[in-house]
């Protein structure tokens, strides 16, 4: 898991919950819960999620172009 995703999960869940141990102990229920959560999120907030991901991807592409060119072009 990436550091950003780990930070997000740690921020959302209580500190006393050892979610990494739970996922290792119960991988299939954890996967099912993640799939149901993703489905619910997509059904209820799909447009906002796609918009946010698009903005994130565009910003990352601009950073990549600027880094490759060595100057802030975009």
C-alpha positions as CSV (number, residue, x, y, z in Angstrom):
1,X,0.0,0.0,0.0
2,X,1.3,3.4,-0.8
3,X,2.2,5.9,2.0
4,X,-0.6,8.2,1.0
5,X,-3.2,5.4,1.1
6,X,-1.9,4.2,4.4
7,X,-2.1,7.7,5.9
8,X,-5.7,8.1,4.7
9,X,-6.8,4.8,6.1
10,X,-5.0,5.5,9.4
11,X,-6.7,9.0,9.6
12,X,-10.2,7.6,8.9
13,X,-10.1,4.7,11.4
14,X,-9.7,4.8,15.2
15,X,-6.1,4.5,16.4
16,X,-7.0,1.5,18.5
17,X,-8.2,-0.6,15.5
18,X,-5.3,-2.6,14.0
19,X,-6.8,-2.8,10.5
20,X,-3.6,-4.3,9.0
21,X,-3.8,-7.3,11.3
22,X,-7.5,-7.7,10.5
23,X,-6.9,-7.7,6.8
24,X,-4.1,-10.2,7.1
25,X,-6.2,-12.5,9.3
26,X,-9.4,-12.2,7.2
27,X,-8.4,-11.3,3.6
28,X,-11.6,-12.4,1.8
29,X,-14.0,-10.6,4.1
30,X,-11.8,-7.5,3.9
31,X,-11.8,-7.7,0.1
32,X,-15.6,-8.1,0.1
33,X,-16.0,-5.1,2.4
34,X,-13.7,-3.0,0.2
35,X,-15.6,-4.0,-2.9
36,X,-19.0,-3.2,-1.3
37,X,-17.6,0.1,-0.1
38,X,-16.3,1.0,-3.5
39,X,-19.6,0.0,-5.1
40,X,-21.6,2.1,-2.7
41,X,-19.2,5.1,-3.1
42,X,-19.4,4.8,-6.9
43,X,-23.2,4.6,-6.8
44,X,-23.7,7.6,-4.5
45,X,-20.7,9.8,-5.3
46,X,-19.5,8.5,-8.6
47,X,-19.4,11.9,-10.4
48,X,-17.5,13.6,-7.7
49,X,-15.0,10.8,-7.4
50,X,-14.4,10.8,-11.2
51,X,-14.0,14.5,-11.2
52,X,-11.5,14.5,-8.3
53,X,-9.5,11.7,-10.0
54,X,-9.5,13.6,-13.3
55,X,-8.2,16.7,-11.6
56,X,-5.5,14.7,-9.7
57,X,-4.4,13.0,-13.0
58,X,-4.3,16.4,-14.8
59,X,-2.2,17.9,-12.0
60,X,0.2,14.9,-12.0
61,X,0.5,15.1,-15.8
62,X,1.4,18.9,-15.6
63,X,4.0,18.1,-12.9
64,X,5.5,15.4,-15.1
65,X,5.7,17.7,-18.1
66,X,7.2,20.5,-16.0
67,X,9.7,18.1,-14.5
68,X,10.7,16.6,-17.9
69,X,11.2,20.1,-19.4
70,X,13.0,21.4,-16.4
71,X,10.8,24.6,-16.2
72,X,7.3,25.6,-15.3
73,X,5.8,25.6,-18.8
74,X,2.3,24.6,-17.9
